[in-house]
Amino acid sequence: MSELRWNPQLRQWVIVAAHRQDRTYKPPAEFCPLCPTKPGEFPTEVPAEDYEIVVFQNKFSSLNQPPPPLEIEGTALYQTAPAEGLCEVVLYSPRHNGTLADESVEHISNLIKVWTDRYEDLGSNPAVQYVFIFENKGEAVGVTLHHPHGQIYAFPFMPPVIERELESAKEHKDQTGSCLYCDILQEELNDGQRIIVENDHFTAFIPFFARYPYEVHIYAKRHIQSFSDFTEDEQVGLAEALKELMTKYDALYGFSLPYIMVIHQAPTKGDYPEYHFHFEFYPLNRTADKLKYLAGVESGAGTFITDMSPEDQAKRLRGEL
């Protein structure tokens, strides 16, 4: 079963994907489905003895094309729709024990090229309204396969967080004549306390309004909307910024820090000149052995409470405390 159901009170779609209950759950390393297939050994999702970067359709996809038929007919209030779209898995490396932080700048630059290709290819599909690229890393965020990988969801609707950002960017542009994200970046650069990484093309900082512990945003310095706008120098600059940030994350507590990484860019259909390309990272460790849980206030009211000031978080992430 896989279908969309409309939440009329929040005005957003929920994906019901009951078949995902049976997805692979924490297999031993010798039976990892994301490792290369070795001769005479366990067959994996990659029928090759080695690879650099691999993309394939998720076997337990929440969205499919063509979508399965609806199992529940909707009503005027409880609307349903086909779960049409695509879900892909992006394997960062053939090595089972490692993370994206272990890879070279050149390798991460190649991954950026892969992300660009999938953004453009999936986004050209008439059924797709938004291409969302992300990574869930570590058991703290619910990862069930430890092999280094990310995912891509090609949605048949605009995700509510992206929709809210697009609306805010448009309203700010209409009121001030400037880009909301360029103004946020300039505010952070003027203050300087929360900057973590900076190069010619990208700036990584803990935002003034950070919600998660050690939340970091990476903004393009040039006003660009998506991967399609990148120059080669910007691809390398982003790879350098990602490498440096993830290295600092792993140095923070002396272990590979779990996080959620999301890429926010313009939809592939329509014109959004006011939007601005950026990454957002959401770690959950507020100390080495304590997690930030999204409990009553966060989950029930949508209001975040942070346990450390963003300024102190930035000092700790830079290694100054």
C-alpha positions as CSV (number, residue, x, y, z in Angstrom):
1,M,0.0,0.0,0.0
2,S,1.3,3.5,-0.9
3,E,-0.9,6.5,-1.3
4,L,-1.2,10.2,-0.3
5,R,-3.7,11.4,2.3
6,W,-4.5,15.0,2.9
7,N,-4.3,16.5,6.4
8,P,-7.0,19.2,6.3
9,Q,-5.9,20.9,9.5
10,L,-2.3,21.4,8.5
11,R,-3.0,21.5,4.8
12,Q,-0.3,19.1,3.8
13,W,0.0,15.6,2.3
14,V,1.0,12.5,4.3
15,I,2.5,9.5,2.5
16,V,1.0,6.2,3.7
17,A,3.6,3.5,2.7
18,A,2.7,0.4,4.6
19,H,5.0,-1.9,2.7
20,R,8.0,-0.1,4.2
21,Q,7.5,-2.0,7.4
22,D,9.3,-4.9,5.7
23,R,12.4,-2.9,4.7
24,T,15.9,-4.2,5.5
25,Y,16.8,-3.4,9.1
26,K,20.4,-3.3,10.4
27,P,21.8,-6.3,8.6
28,P,25.3,-7.5,9.6
29,A,28.2,-6.0,7.5
30,E,28.7,-9.2,5.6
31,F,25.2,-9.1,4.3
32,C,25.0,-5.3,3.5
33,P,22.8,-4.8,0.4
34,L,24.7,-1.6,-0.5
35,C,28.2,-3.1,-0.7
36,P,29.6,-4.3,-4.0
37,T,28.8,-7.8,-5.0
38,K,31.9,-10.0,-4.6
39,P,32.3,-13.2,-6.8
40,G,30.5,-16.2,-5.1
41,E,29.3,-14.1,-2.2
42,F,26.0,-12.5,-1.1
43,P,24.3,-10.7,-4.0
44,T,23.7,-7.0,-3.3
45,E,21.9,-4.1,-5.0
46,V,25.1,-3.4,-6.9
47,P,26.1,-6.2,-9.3
48,A,29.7,-5.1,-9.6
49,E,32.9,-5.9,-7.7
50,D,33.6,-2.2,-7.2
51,Y,32.2,1.3,-7.8
52,E,32.7,5.0,-7.1
53,I,29.2,6.4,-6.7
54,V,26.0,4.5,-7.5
55,V,22.4,5.6,-7.8
56,F,19.4,3.2,-8.0
57,Q,15.7,3.2,-7.2
58,N,14.8,2.4,-3.6
59,K,13.5,-1.1,-3.3
60,F,11.1,0.1,-0.6
61,S,10.1,3.3,-2.3
62,S,7.4,5.5,-0.8
63,L,6.7,7.0,-4.2
64,N,6.5,5.1,-7.4
65,Q,5.9,5.6,-11.1
66,P,3.4,4.4,-12.1
67,P,1.9,4.6,-8.6
68,P,-0.1,1.7,-7.2
69,P,-3.9,2.0,-7.3
70,L,-5.6,3.7,-4.4
71,E,-6.8,1.4,-1.7
72,I,-9.0,4.0,0.1
73,E,-11.3,6.3,-1.8
74,G,-11.2,9.8,-0.5
75,T,-14.0,12.2,0.5
76,A,-14.5,15.9,0.3
77,L,-12.7,16.3,3.6
78,Y,-10.4,13.2,3.6
79,Q,-8.8,13.5,0.2
80,T,-6.5,10.8,-1.3
81,A,-4.2,10.9,-4.3
82,P,-1.8,8.4,-6.0
83,A,1.7,8.2,-4.4
84,E,3.3,9.1,-7.8
85,G,7.0,9.9,-7.8
86,L,10.4,8.4,-7.4
87,C,12.7,7.5,-4.5
88,E,16.4,6.9,-5.2
89,V,19.4,5.8,-3.1
90,V,22.8,7.4,-3.6
91,L,25.8,5.3,-2.5
92,Y,28.7,7.5,-1.6
93,S,31.4,4.8,-1.5
94,P,32.0,1.1,-1.9
95,R,33.5,1.0,1.6
96,H,31.1,-0.2,4.2
97,N,32.9,1.4,7.2
98,G,33.2,5.1,6.5
99,T,31.3,8.3,6.0
100,L,31.2,11.2,3.5
101,A,33.6,13.0,5.8
102,D,36.3,10.4,4.9
103,E,36.1,11.1,1.2
104,S,38.4,13.5,-0.7
105,V,37.3,16.9,-2.0
106,E,37.6,15.5,-5.5
107,H,35.2,12.6,-4.6
108,I,32.7,15.0,-3.0
109,S,32.9,17.2,-6.1
110,N,32.0,14.1,-8.2
111,L,29.1,13.5,-5.8
112,I,27.9,17.1,-6.4
113,K,27.9,16.3,-10.1
114,V,25.8,13.2,-9.4
115,W,23.3,15.3,-7.3
116,T,23.1,17.8,-10.1
117,D,22.3,15.2,-12.7
118,R,19.6,13.6,-10.6
119,Y,18.1,17.0,-9.7
120,E,17.8,17.9,-13.3
121,D,16.7,14.4,-14.6
122,L,14.1,13.7,-11.9
123,G,12.9,17.3,-12.1
124,S,12.1,17.0,-15.8
125,N,9.5,14.3,-15.1
126,P,6.0,15.9,-15.6
127,A,4.7,14.2,-12.4
128,V,7.5,15.7,-10.2
129,Q,7.0,19.0,-8.4
130,Y,10.1,19.0,-6.2
131,V,13.4,17.1,-6.0
132,F,14.6,16.7,-2.4
133,I,18.1,15.4,-1.7
134,F,19.1,14.4,1.8
135,E,21.1,12.1,4.1
136,N,20.2,10.5,7.3
137,K,23.4,9.5,9.1
138,G,23.6,7.4,12.3
139,E,21.2,5.4,14.4
140,A,20.3,8.5,16.4
141,V,18.3,9.7,13.4
142,G,16.8,6.2,12.7
143,V,19.3,4.9,10.1
144,T,18.8,1.1,9.4
145,L,21.6,0.7,6.9
146,H,25.0,1.8,8.0
147,H,26.7,1.9,4.6
148,P,27.4,5.5,3.7
149,H,24.5,6.7,1.5
150,G,22.0,9.4,0.9
151,Q,18.5,9.5,-0.7
152,I,16.5,11.5,-3.2
153,Y,12.7,11.9,-3.1
154,A,11.0,13.2,-6.2
155,F,7.7,14.5,-4.8
156,P,4.4,15.0,-6.7
157,F,3.7,18.0,-4.5
158,M,5.6,20.8,-2.9
159,P,6.9,19.8,0.6
160,P,5.5,22.2,3.3
161,V,8.9,23.3,4.6
162,I,10.1,24.3,1.1
163,E,6.7,25.9,0.4
164,R,7.1,28.0,3.5
165,E,10.6,29.1,2.6
166,L,9.5,30.0,-0.9
167,E,6.7,32.1,0.5
168,S,9.0,33.9,3.0
169,A,11.6,34.6,0.3
170,K,8.9,36.0,-2.0
171,E,7.4,38.2,0.7
172,H,10.9,39.5,1.8
173,K,11.8,40.3,-1.8
174,D,8.5,42.2,-2.3
175,Q,8.9,44.2,0.9
176,T,12.6,45.0,0.8
177,G,13.7,44.4,-2.8
178,S,16.5,42.0,-1.6
179,C,17.0,38.3,-1.1
180,L,16.1,37.0,2.3
181,Y,19.0,34.5,2.3
182,C,21.6,37.1,1.1
183,D,20.4,39.3,3.9
184,I,20.7,36.5,6.5
185,L,24.2,35.6,5.2
186,Q,25.3,39.3,5.4
187,E,23.9,39.5,9.0
188,E,26.0,36.4,9.9
189,L,29.1,37.8,8.2
190,N,28.7,41.1,9.9
191,D,28.4,39.5,13.3
192,G,31.0,36.8,12.7
193,Q,30.4,34.9,16.0
194,R,28.6,31.9,14.4
195,I,30.7,31.4,11.3
196,I,32.2,27.9,11.2
197,V,33.6,27.5,7.7
198,E,34.2,30.1,4.9
199,N,35.7,30.0,1.5
200,D,35.4,32.0,-1.7
201,H,32.1,30.5,-2.7
202,F,30.3,29.2,0.5
203,T,29.8,30.1,4.1
204,A,28.8,27.6,6.8
205,F,27.4,29.0,10.1
206,I,25.2,28.1,13.0
207,P,22.2,30.4,12.4
208,F,21.1,33.0,15.0
209,F,17.8,31.0,15.1
210,A,19.3,27.5,15.4
211,R,16.8,24.9,16.6
212,Y,19.0,21.7,16.8
213,P,22.3,21.3,18.7
214,Y,25.1,22.4,16.4
215,E,22.7,23.0,13.5
216,V,24.7,24.4,10.6
217,H,23.5,26.0,7.4
218,I,25.7,26.4,4.3
219,Y,24.8,29.3,2.0
220,A,26.1,30.0,-1.5
221,K,27.8,33.4,-1.5
222,R,26.5,34.1,-5.0
223,H,22.8,34.4,-5.4
224,I,21.9,31.1,-7.1
225,Q,18.9,29.0,-7.0
226,S,20.0,25.4,-7.6
227,F,22.8,23.0,-8.6
228,S,22.0,23.9,-12.2
229,D,23.5,27.3,-11.6
230,F,26.9,26.1,-10.3
231,T,30.2,26.9,-11.9
232,E,33.0,24.3,-11.6
233,D,34.7,26.5,-9.0
234,E,31.5,26.5,-6.9
235,Q,31.3,22.7,-7.1
236,V,34.8,22.5,-5.7
237,G,34.1,25.2,-3.1
238,L,31.0,23.4,-1.8
239,A,33.0,20.1,-1.6
240,E,35.7,21.9,0.4
241,A,33.1,23.4,2.7
242,L,31.3,20.1,3.3
243,K,34.6,18.3,3.9
244,E,35.7,20.9,6.5
245,L,32.4,21.0,8.2
246,M,31.9,17.3,8.5
247,T,35.5,16.9,9.8
248,K,34.7,19.5,12.5
249,Y,31.5,17.6,13.4
250,D,33.5,14.4,13.9
251,A,36.1,16.1,16.0
252,L,33.5,17.7,18.3
253,Y,33.0,14.6,20.5
254,G,35.6,12.2,19.0
255,F,33.1,10.1,17.0
256,S,31.3,10.3,13.7
257,L,28.5,12.7,14.6
258,P,24.9,11.6,13.5
259,Y,23.0,14.2,11.6
260,I,20.3,14.9,9.0
261,M,21.6,16.8,6.0
262,V,19.1,18.4,3.6
263,I,19.6,20.4,0.4
264,H,17.1,23.2,-0.2
265,Q,17.0,24.5,-3.8
266,A,14.4,25.9,-6.2
267,P,11.8,23.6,-7.7
268,T,12.7,22.5,-11.3
269,K,9.5,23.9,-12.6
270,G,8.5,27.5,-12.5
271,D,10.6,30.6,-11.8
272,Y,11.8,31.4,-8.3
273,P,14.5,34.2,-8.6
274,E,14.0,35.2,-5.0
275,Y,15.1,31.8,-3.6
276,H,18.6,30.9,-2.6
277,F,20.5,27.6,-2.7
278,H,21.6,26.3,0.8
279,F,22.3,23.2,2.9
280,E,21.0,22.6,6.4
281,F,22.5,20.1,8.9
282,Y,20.5,18.9,11.9
283,P,22.6,16.9,14.5
284,L,20.9,15.5,17.5
285,N,23.7,15.2,20.0
286,R,23.6,18.0,22.6
287,T,26.5,16.3,24.4
288,A,28.6,13.2,23.7
289,D,26.0,11.0,25.3
290,K,22.8,13.1,25.4
291,L,20.4,13.5,22.5
292,K,18.0,16.3,21.7
293,Y,14.5,14.7,21.6
294,L,11.7,16.4,19.8
295,A,9.2,16.1,22.6
296,G,5.9,17.8,23.5
297,V,6.7,21.5,22.7
298,E,8.6,20.7,19.5
299,S,6.4,17.9,18.2
300,G,3.0,19.1,19.5
301,A,3.4,22.9,19.2
302,G,6.1,23.2,16.5
303,T,8.2,25.4,18.7
304,F,11.8,24.5,19.3
305,I,13.7,24.9,22.6
306,T,17.5,24.9,22.3
307,D,19.7,24.0,25.3
308,M,22.8,26.0,24.2
309,S,23.2,29.4,22.7
310,P,24.1,29.3,19.0
311,E,27.2,31.4,19.9
312,D,28.5,28.8,22.4
313,Q,27.7,26.0,19.9
314,A,29.8,27.8,17.3
315,K,32.8,28.2,19.7
316,R,32.6,24.5,20.5
317,L,32.4,23.4,16.9
318,R,35.3,25.6,16.0
319,G,37.3,24.0,18.9
320,E,37.5,27.1,21.0
321,L,35.8,25.7,24.1
